[in-house]
């Protein structure tokens, strides 16, 4: 029998289960993800820094883990919550179980709880701070500790996940026979601001023949412009976008000078740079099955998402048009301006995990860069 564990929320609700992964104590904002698969990509997504992720699908770990299905060099979730973990995975690519993988990175997990009840509670009362513990099971003490934890509002978590030095990227998409491949860059040159970038975003660019240079989140806009890129990309990332003040200031100085493309946090940063406001969502959007309407084409896309903040519609200036909305709650999912040469989406067009409906956004950005340079 596994060691007992407990998940305690800031509002006092608690769930008793069993430990899997690393034994100990961890804290973070408890959110839920509605994807049925792709758990390895989810836990290695830097955007989840500072969060405890609950999977809504009942069995997690069926196909194990491997050294290819990653979105960064390490696990970034603060903790992991599942109904039932599978310790004996069955897949030809599997190299170790999910529990072993979590243990390797000292990530505390809990299984055997009623995840449906937890998700309904978060949906009704909102995402909130929580603690997973296998060492201290004193509910009253953990509740007091959880209620004192700071929320994500006002927190700059980008500094925890960005790269330290600029680097070049040349790896393209995965092939079932060859694995990840290299491709020469013979089209456009893009500088990527790393706010916690997912590797599949970089692969999407390389796959399309784009030369990619990744720079730290606080890299000077003057240094970026001195590289004379065809375009600049603002990546996804964790935490409150309004707290990443240097990114907002850099973006203000880049808008109109070079084509810009932002995804997720990058979308929010662009919004803040043009005068918009952002706000915290009740429980956010996390999962690979979000319905997004493209207002320009009228088509509905099913997309991957992972964010807890959104751009306030009433604050959008007249020179920017809304291009996408979330059909679940009508939140803003995309912005564009031809005159200022930027476009952004709140969802993750690179998927990983998730559907491929929105990958055309990379082609649209490349077209914008080509048109801009003449």
For each residue, the residues with C-beta under 8 A, 3 or more apart:
1: 18
2: 18 19 20 111 112
3: 18 19 23 134
4: 16 17 18 19 134 137
5: 16 17 18 19 108 110 132 133 134
6: 14 15 16 17 110 132 133 137 139 142
7: 14 15 17 30 52 81 110 113 118 130 131 132
8: 12 13 14 130 131 133 139 142 143 146
9: 12 13 14 30 121 128 129 130 146
10: 128 129 130 143 146 147 149
11: 125 128 147
12: 8 9 143 147
13: 8 9 121
14: 6 7 8 9 139 142 143
15: 6 7 110 113 114 117 118
16: 4 5 6 113
17: 4 5 6 7 110 111 112 113
18: 1 2 3 4 5 110 111 112
19: 2 3 4 5 23 108 109 110 111 134
20: 2 82 85 98 99 102 109 110 111
21: 80 98 99 102 103 107 108 109
22: 102 103 105 106 107 108 109
23: 3 19 108 134 135
24: 106 108 133 134 135
25: 108 131 132 133 134 135 136
26: 52 78 79 107 108 131 132 133
27: 52 78 79 129 130 131 132 145 146 149
28: 50 51 52 77 78 79 129 130
29: 50 51 52 127 128 129 130 151 152 308
30: 7 9 51 52 54 81 118 122 127 128 129 130
31: 51 52 53 54 122 127 283 284 286 308
32: 53 54 55 56 115 118 119 122 123 283 286
33: 42 53 54 55 56 286 287 306
34: 56 57 286 287 288 289
35: 38 39 42 55 57 287 288 289 304 353 354
36: 57 288
37: 57 63 353
38: 35 41 42 288 352 353 354
39: 35 42 43 55 60 61 98
40: 43 44 65 66 69 70 98 101
41: 38 44 45 69 70 71 200 352 353
42: 33 35 38 39 45 48 53 55 77 306 353
43: 39 40 48 53 75 76 77 80 102 107
44: 40 41 70 71 72 74 75 76
45: 41 42 48 71 72 76 196 198 236 306
46: 49 71 72 76 161 196 197 198 236 237 238
47: 76 196 198 236 237 238 264 265 306 307
48: 42 43 45 51 53 76 77 78 238 306
49: 46 76 77 78 157 160 161 196 238 239
50: 28 29 78 152 155 157 160 238 239
51: 28 29 30 31 48 77 78 152 238
52: 7 26 27 28 29 30 31 77 78 79 80 81 130 132
53: 31 32 33 42 43 48 77 79 80 81 286
54: 30 31 32 33 81 82 115 118 119 122
55: 32 33 35 39 42 60 80 81 82 83 115
56: 32 33 34 115 116 119 287
57: 34 35 36 37 60 83
58: 83 84 115
59: 62 82 83 84 86
60: 39 55 57 82 83 84 85 86 98
61: 39 64 82 85 86 87 89 97 98 99
62: 59 86 89 90 91
63: 37 89 90 91 93 94
64: 61 89 90 91 93 94 95 96 97 98
65: 40 69 89 94 95 96 97 98 100 101
66: 40 69 93 94 95
67: 70 95
68: 93 174 179 180
69: 40 41 65 66 93
70: 40 41 44 67 73 199
71: 41 44 45 46 198 199 200 352
72: 44 45 46 76 161 196 198 199
73: 70
74: 44 105
75: 43 44 101 102 105 107
76: 43 44 45 46 47 48 49 72 161 196 238
77: 28 42 43 48 49 51 52 53 80 107
78: 26 27 28 48 49 50 51 52 107
79: 26 27 28 52 53 107 108 109 110 132
80: 21 43 52 53 55 77 102 107 108 109 110
81: 7 30 52 53 54 55 109 110 111 113 115 118 132
82: 20 54 55 59 60 61 85 109 110 111 115
83: 55 57 58 59 60 111 112 113 114 115 116
84: 58 59 60 111 112
85: 20 60 61 82 98 99 109 111
86: 59 60 61 62 89 97 98
87: 61 97 99
88: 97
89: 61 62 63 64 65 86 94 97 98
90: 62 63 64 94
91: 62 63 64 94
92:
93: 63 64 66 68 69
94: 63 64 65 66 89 90 91 97
95: 64 65 66 67
96: 64 65 100 101 104
97: 61 64 65 86 87 88 89 94 100 101
98: 20 21 39 40 60 61 64 65 85 86 89 101 102
99: 20 21 61 85 87 102 103 109
100: 65 96 97 103 104
101: 40 65 75 96 97 98 104 105
102: 20 21 22 43 75 80 98 99 105 107 108 109
103: 21 22 99 100 106 107
104: 96 100 101
105: 22 74 75 101 102
106: 22 24 103
107: 21 22 26 43 75 77 78 79 80 102 103
108: 5 19 21 22 23 24 25 26 79 80 102 132 133 134
109: 19 20 21 22 79 80 81 82 85 99 102 132
110: 5 6 7 15 17 18 19 20 79 80 81 82 113 132 134
111: 2 17 18 19 20 81 82 83 84 85
112: 2 17 18 83 84
113: 7 15 16 17 81 83 110 117 118
114: 15 83 117 118
115: 32 54 55 56 58 81 82 83 118 119
116: 56 83 119 120
117: 15 113 114 120 121
118: 7 15 30 32 54 81 113 114 115 121 122
119: 32 54 56 115 116 122 123
120: 116 117 123 124
121: 9 13 117 118 124 125
122: 30 31 32 54 118 119 125 126 127 128 283
123: 32 119 120 283
124: 120 121
125: 11 121 122 128
126: 122 282 283
127: 29 30 31 122 282 283 284 308
128: 9 10 11 29 30 122 125 151
129: 9 10 27 28 29 30 146 147 149 150 151
130: 7 8 9 10 27 28 29 30 52 146
131: 7 8 25 26 27 142 145 146 149
132: 5 6 7 25 26 27 52 79 81 108 109 110
133: 5 6 8 24 25 26 108 136 137 142
134: 3 4 5 19 23 24 25 108 110
135: 23 24 25
136: 25 133 141 142
137: 4 6 133 142
138: 141 142
139: 6 8 14 142 143
140: 143 144
141: 136 138 144 145
142: 6 8 14 131 133 136 137 138 139 145 146
143: 8 10 12 14 139 140 146 147
144: 140 141 147 148
145: 27 131 141 142 148 149
146: 8 9 10 27 129 130 131 142 143 149
147: 10 11 12 129 143 144
148: 144 145
149: 10 27 129 131 145 146
150: 129 154 155
151: 29 128 129 154 155 280
152: 29 50 51 155 157 239 240 280 308
153: 240 280
154: 150 151 240 242 243
155: 50 150 151 152 239 240 243
156: 159 239 240 243 244 245
157: 49 50 152 160 161 196 237 238 239 240
158: 161 162 195 196 217 237 238 239 244 247 265
159: 156 162 217 218
160: 49 50 157 238
161: 46 49 72 76 157 158 195 196 237 238
162: 158 159 194 195 196 216 217 218 237
163: 166 167 194 214 215 216
164: 216
165: 216
166: 163 213 214 215 216 219
167: 163 213 214
168: 211 212 213 214
169: 192 202 205 206 212 213 214
170: 182 183 184 185 206 212
171: 180 181 182 199 202 203 206
172: 180 181 182 183 203 206 207
173: 180 181 200 203 204 206 207
174: 68 179 180 203
175: 178 179 180 181
176:
177:
178: 175 181
179: 68 174 175
180: 68 171 172 173 174 175 203
181: 171 172 173 175 178
182: 170 171 172
183: 170 172 206 207 209
184: 170 209
185: 170 189 206 209 210 211 212
186: 209
187: 208 209 210 211 366
188: 209 210 211 230 231 366 369 370
189: 185 210 211 213 227 228 229 230 231
190: 205 210 211 212 213 229 230 231 232 233 369
191: 213 214 215 224 227 229 231 232 233
192: 169 197 201 202 205 212 213 214 215 232 233 235
193: 215 217 219 224 232 233 234 235 247 250 266
194: 162 163 197 214 215 216 217 235
195: 158 161 162 217 234 235 236 237 244 247 265 266 269
196: 45 46 47 49 72 76 157 158 161 162 235 236 237 238 265
197: 46 192 194 201 202 214 235 236 237
198: 45 46 47 71 72 201 202 235 236 348 350 352
199: 70 71 72 171 202 203
200: 41 71 173 203 204 350 351 352
201: 192 197 198 204 205 233 235 236 263 350
202: 169 171 192 197 198 199 205 206 212 214
203: 171 172 173 174 180 199 200 206 207 350
204: 173 200 201 207 208 349 350 359 362
205: 169 190 192 201 202 208 210 212 233 362
206: 169 170 171 172 173 183 185 202 203 209 210 212
207: 172 173 183 203 204
208: 187 204 205 362 363 366
209: 183 184 185 186 187 188 206
210: 185 187 188 189 190 205 206 366
211: 168 185 187 188 189 190
212: 168 169 170 185 190 192 202 205 206
213: 166 167 168 169 189 190 191 192 227 229
214: 163 166 167 168 169 191 192 194 197 202
215: 163 166 191 192 193 194 219 223 224
216: 162 163 164 165 166 194 219
217: 158 159 162 193 194 195 237 244 246 247
218: 159 162 246 247 250
219: 166 193 215 216 223 224 250
220: 223 224 250
221: 224 225 250 251 253 254
222: 225 226 253
223: 215 219 220 226 227
224: 191 193 215 219 220 221 227 229 232 250 254
225: 221 222 228 254 257 258
226: 222 223
227: 189 191 213 223 224
228: 189 225
229: 189 190 191 213 224 232 258
230: 188 189 190 258 259 369 370 372 373
231: 188 189 190 191 258 259 260 261 365 368 369 372
232: 190 191 192 193 224 229 254 258 259 260 261
233: 190 191 192 193 201 205 260 261 262 263 266 365
234: 193 195 247 251 260 261 262 263 265 266 267 269 270 344
235: 192 193 194 195 196 197 198 201 263 264 265 266
236: 45 46 47 195 196 197 198 201 263 264 265 266 306 348
237: 46 47 157 158 161 162 195 196 197 217 244 264 265 266
238: 46 47 48 49 50 51 76 157 158 160 161 196 265
239: 49 50 152 155 156 157 158 243 244 265
240: 152 153 154 155 156 157 243 244 278 280 309
241: 244 247 248 265 268 269 271 272 278 309
242: 154 245 248 272 278
243: 154 155 156 239 240
244: 156 158 195 217 237 239 240 241 247 248 265 269
245: 156 242 248 249
246: 217 218 249 250
247: 158 193 195 217 218 234 241 244 250 251 269
248: 241 242 244 245 251 252 269 272 273
249: 245 246 252 253
250: 193 218 219 220 221 224 246 247 253 254
251: 221 234 247 248 254 255 260 269 270 272 273
252: 248 249 255 273
253: 221 222 249 250 257
254: 221 224 225 232 250 251 257 258 260
255: 251 252 260 270 273 274 340 341 342
256: 339 340 341
257: 225 253 254
258: 225 229 230 231 232 254 341 372
259: 230 231 232 341 342 365 368 369 372
260: 231 232 233 234 251 254 255 270 341 342 343 344
261: 231 232 233 234 266 342 343 344 361 365 368
262: 233 234 265 266 267 268 269 270 342 343 344 345
263: 201 233 234 235 236 266 267 344 345 347 348 349 350
264: 47 235 236 237 267 268 305 306 307 345 346 347 348
265: 47 158 195 196 234 235 236 237 238 239 241 244 262 268 269 307
266: 193 195 233 234 235 236 237 261 262 263 269 270 344
267: 234 262 263 264 270 271 311 334 335 344 345 346
268: 241 262 264 265 271 272 278 307 309 310 311 346
269: 195 234 241 244 247 248 251 262 265 266 272 273
270: 234 251 255 260 262 266 267 273 274 335 342 344
271: 241 267 268 274 276 278 311 316 332 335 344
272: 241 242 248 251 268 269 275 276 277 278
273: 248 251 252 255 269 270
274: 255 270 271 317 319 320 337 340
275: 272 315 317
276: 271 272 311 312 315 316 317 320
277: 272 311 312 315
278: 240 241 242 268 271 272 309 310 311 312
279: 309 310 312
280: 151 152 153 240 308 309
281: 284 285 307 308 309 310 331
282: 126 127
283: 31 32 122 123 126 127 308
284: 31 127 281 306 307 308 309
285: 281 290 305 306 307 326 328 331 346
286: 31 32 33 34 53 305 306 307
287: 33 34 35 56 290 304 305 306 354
288: 34 35 36 38 303 304 351 353 354 355
289: 34 35 302 354 355
290: 285 287 302 303 304 305 326 328 347
291: 300 301 302 303 326 327 328
292: 300 301 302 303 324 325 326 327 333 347 358
293: 298 299 300 301 324 325 327 333
294: 297 298 299 300 301 323 324 334
295: 298 322 323 324 325 334
296: 323
297: 294
298: 293 294 295
299: 293 294
300: 291 292 293 294 327
301: 291 292 293 294 324 347 355 357 358
302: 289 290 291 292 354 355 357
303: 288 290 291 292 347 348 349 351 354 355 357 358
304: 35 287 288 290 347 348 351 352 353 354 355
305: 264 285 286 287 290 326 346 347 348
306: 33 42 45 47 48 236 264 284 285 286 287 348
307: 47 264 265 268 281 284 285 286 310 346
308: 29 31 127 152 280 281 283 284
309: 240 241 268 278 279 280 281 284
310: 268 278 279 281 307 331 332 346
311: 267 268 271 276 277 278 315 316 331 332 335 346
312: 276 277 278 279 315 316 332
313: 316 322 331 332
314:
315: 275 276 277 311 312
316: 271 276 311 312 313 320 322 332 335
317: 274 275 276 320
318:
319: 274 337 339 340
320: 274 276 316 317 335 336 337 340
321: 335 336 337
322: 295 313 316 325 332 334 335
323: 294 295 296 333 334 335 336 343 345
324: 292 293 294 295 301 332 333 334 345 346 347
325: 292 293 295 322 330 331 332 333 334
326: 285 290 291 292 305 329 330 331 332 333 346
327: 291 292 293 300 330
328: 285 290 291
329: 326
330: 325 326 327
331: 281 285 310 311 313 325 326 346
332: 271 310 311 312 313 316 322 324 325 326 335 346
333: 292 293 323 324 325 326 345 346 347
334: 267 294 295 322 323 324 325 343 344 345 346
335: 267 270 271 311 316 320 321 322 323 332 342 343 344
336: 320 321 323 342 343 344
337: 274 319 320 321 340 341 342 343
338: 341
339: 256 319
340: 255 256 274 319 320 337
341: 255 256 258 259 260 337 338 368 372
342: 255 259 260 261 262 270 335 336 337
343: 260 261 262 323 334 335 336 337 361 364 365 368
344: 234 260 261 262 263 266 267 270 271 334 335 336
345: 262 263 264 267 323 324 333 334 349 358 361
346: 264 267 268 285 305 307 310 311 324 326 331 332 333 334
347: 263 264 290 292 301 303 304 305 324 333 358
348: 198 236 263 264 303 304 305 306 351 352 354 358
349: 204 263 303 345 358 359 360 361 362
350: 198 200 201 203 204 263 359 362
351: 200 288 303 304 348 354 355 356 358 359
352: 38 41 71 198 200 304 348
353: 35 37 38 41 42 288 304
354: 35 38 287 288 289 302 303 304 348 351
355: 288 289 301 302 303 304 351 358
356: 351 359
357: 301 302 303
358: 292 301 303 345 347 348 349 351 355 361
359: 204 349 350 351 356 362 363
360: 349 363 364
361: 261 343 345 349 358 364 365
362: 204 205 208 349 350 359 365 366
363: 208 359 360 366 367
364: 343 360 361 367 368
365: 231 233 259 261 343 361 362 368 369
366: 187 188 208 210 362 363 369 370
367: 363 364 370 371
368: 231 259 261 341 343 364 365 371 372
369: 188 190 230 231 259 365 366 372 373
370: 188 230 366 367 373
371: 367 368 374
372: 230 231 258 259 341 368 369
373: 230 369 370
374: 371
